[in-house]
Amino acid sequence: MRVVPRTSSDPAAAAVDLAWAPLRFEDFYRHERPLLVTLAATLCGPAGADDVAQEAMLVTYRRWSELVDRGHPEAFVRRVCVNLAISTYRRRSREARAVLRLAAARPAPSEPPPEHGGVWRAVRELPRRQAQVVALHYVYDLRVADIASTLGVTEGTVKTLLHRARAALAERLDREDEEVSS
Amino acid sequence: MTVDEKLRTAVAELRTTVAGDLDHEAGLADLRRRRLRRTRRTWVVAAAGAAAAVLVTAVVLADPPASEPAPVYPGPGVEHVQSDQRNGSLVAGDGVLRAADPAPELPPSMSDDYARRTFSTDGRLLAYTHGRQIRVRDLSSGADHPVTRCGSNLCSLAWSPDGATLAVADYNTLRAYDVRTGKSSLLLRDLRFIHDLAWSPDGHTIAFRGTGVEGDALRLLDVASGTFVWMYSAGPNRVATGPSWAPDGRTLAFAEFAVDDDRLVDVTAMTVEPEEYADPVPLAPSQCPCVAGWPSLAWSPDGRSVAVNSAFGSGEPVDSLDVLGRQVTVDYVGGAGTLAWQPLPPR
């Protein structure tokens, strides 16, 4: 288990140390879970976000000792979570479209209710990688370098994805705002 | 609103909606069951294939049961002071600094810079951290029980004025625990880090150091509405922390800490009138011993002194400072861990 030498007595500095060198899985779970559920909710909706986050934690739990030795288990669980969340959302969307084709009169399986003017609906309709980068950046306030290491891509790729995502979201959300006001 | 602002606002709302009241213990129990089930399935398959006996691996991840900690009494070298029937003993995380008569029977201290101890307003109850546990001890009966666990070792504690509720800051979450039932409610979870709590004597606000998108600041949270009514940033490379209320609730003292130098630089105070918060005033910067390490403050129950320590050092007392119109001694003491000053319970 790596130990981070403390250079300042400031508890906030110690808290940062905790973020990447937790002592036990239970501490990691309690600390990481709330934002992990939020991350899942941005990509697959609030319904089922807890399940997705829990699945990601299970994968992490099974490989805990290996991940702790390597360092940064939080990057691993976030990567698993964003991949699971996108897959879950797309599977549910396909199921919804299949149900509609089969029985037009029946209502589709519950799509998560629109929240905050459809911001997250717009994010989920972005290309996979763009949606993941947006979610990681805004939920965790991660820097480009940290997003890159979480997803296993280059920093240049993250910058490009973030730029394109913001442009697409700006256009889409401005259009929705105009439709609402008119 | 820019798209950036829309997304940040949406994240804050979503966080409250989906992650407001997660049951971590139930989640952990679920993971242990599912991991155990998979482990069992793997071994059954292996045993069936080899026609050998079935092995069951039980993975136990529960904490060792908490044993009742033995009480610790003040030892030699501790300054004994006469009780004035308003102030009790002055304690720090690592032990008793000044023992009044009668001295409280304290749980054993742990070697931990961030060990927390805080007395209820009537002096009868002590809330404290014991490793990762948060416990409450009835100092008159000796009864001691756990309240919750701390996810980090950086939890901060504060009693409500009526002694029924304990506010607990655990990394980035602030919750209120009913100490009899153990039930909790979420007070705040919008910041990155919450630390050093102090519940106002009128019960309306909780002062604490909080780190958010605006940076590091000392904040006053209105408990009923969950909104911030006051914030103070100490400036570049400084942190305002360690808030402590005067017993009459009209003055809030706190420490200013130089991050780069890792030391206390001043004790500051401000007056609080209903819905009005005066600008904080640094107290006696030229007389500050500026000791090293994370500072802590404790206002005496009689309102006449403010005790100040730092995690690693001690200093000389400063006499009779005028803390915003009253004569208050700012007293730099030794000891590591947060300071707590016990009000003597009525005999």
Interface residues (C-beta under 8 A of the other chain):
Chain A: S8 S9 D10 P11 A12 A14 A15 L18 F25 E26 D27 Y29 R30 H31 R33 P34 L35 V37 T38 A41 T42 P46 A49 D50 Q54 M57 L58 Y61 R62 E115 H116 G117 V119 W120 V123 V134 Y138 V139 D141 R166 L169 A170 L173
Chain B: T2 V3 D4 K6 L7 R8 T9 A10 V11 E13 L14 R15 T17 V18 A19 L22 H24 G27 L28 D30 L31 R34 R35 R38 L61 D113 Y114 R132 G151 S152 N153 L154 D170 Y171 T173 R189 R192 F193 H195 T211 V213 D216 V239 F257 V259 D262 A292 G293 W294 S310 A311 F312
